[in-house]
């Protein structure tokens, strides 16, 4: 399985309505892209205070690297990226193979 971690730090100009729209749009991607095998989302609740301003996170699962590539190139994902980029101060994406030691 490929785990796809996404963290967002929204720009100061992003309103609550903007953020809510992004959350809804991201949550809609699994229905549009069948290669997404798992989807979880949440906000930072860590008491360690190490989030560096990232407030929202997602974990998506894919069967393999080819499925992840399909997701990344999919028009629904590309449209989401174009929509969210103007609202972000920073994004962090980290992929790993959970079958590897």
N, C-alpha and C positions, 0 to 999 in steps of 0.2 A: 504494500500500500504506500502511496505517496501522500504525505501530509503537507498541506499548503497553508501556512500561517500568514495572516494579513493583519497588520496593525495600522491604525489611522490616528494621526494627530491633526485635528481640524484647524483651519485657519481662523484667526480671530473674527473675521467678517462672516463666518458661517453661522447662520441663525439656527435656532432650535428647529424651525420648520425645514431648513436645508438638511440638517443632520437626520431628522426623522425620515425625510424623503430618500436619503442615501441608504439608511438602514432598511427601509422597505424595498428599495431597488436591489440591494445586495441579497436580501432574503428571497427575492423572486428568481434569482439566477438558477438555483437547483431545478426548478420546474421547467426552465427553458433549456437547460443543458443536462441531458441524462447521464453524462459521464461523472457528474458529481455524486459520489456515493455516501457522503456524510457532510453535514453542515451544522456547525455550532457557532454561536455568537455571544458576545457579552462585553461588559465594560470593566475597566480595571477596578479591582477591589483589594489589591495587594497592600498589606500593611508595611511592606518593605520600602515603599516610596522610591522605587527604581524605574518607574514607567517612562521617565523622560518626556512627559507630556502626551504620550500615547494614551488615548482614552477608550478606544473601541478596538476589539479584536475578533477575529474569525479563524476557525479551523475548518478547512475543507479537506475531504479525503477523496482520493482517486485510486482506481485499481492499479494503474501503472503510469509511467512517464508519458506514454502516448496519450492517455486519457487527459492528463494535465495539459499537454500541448493542445489538444482539441479544445479544451475549456478556454485556454488563453487566447486562441485564435477565433473563437466563436463570436459571431456578430453581437450577441446579447452581452457578452463580457466586454467586448470592445466599446459598445455604447455606454455601458456602466462606467468604464474607465474614463471616457471622455466627459461624462456627467460629473464625476466626483473630483477629478483633478483640480478644477478651479476652486474647490472648497477645502483643499488640503494644504496644511503647512508641511506635512511630511507623511510618507507611507513607508512601511517596512514590510517586505515580503521574504519569507524564508521557507524553502521546501526541503523535505528530507524523506528518505525511504525508511519507513518504520520497520521494515523487514531486515534492515542492516543492523549489525551490533554497534 
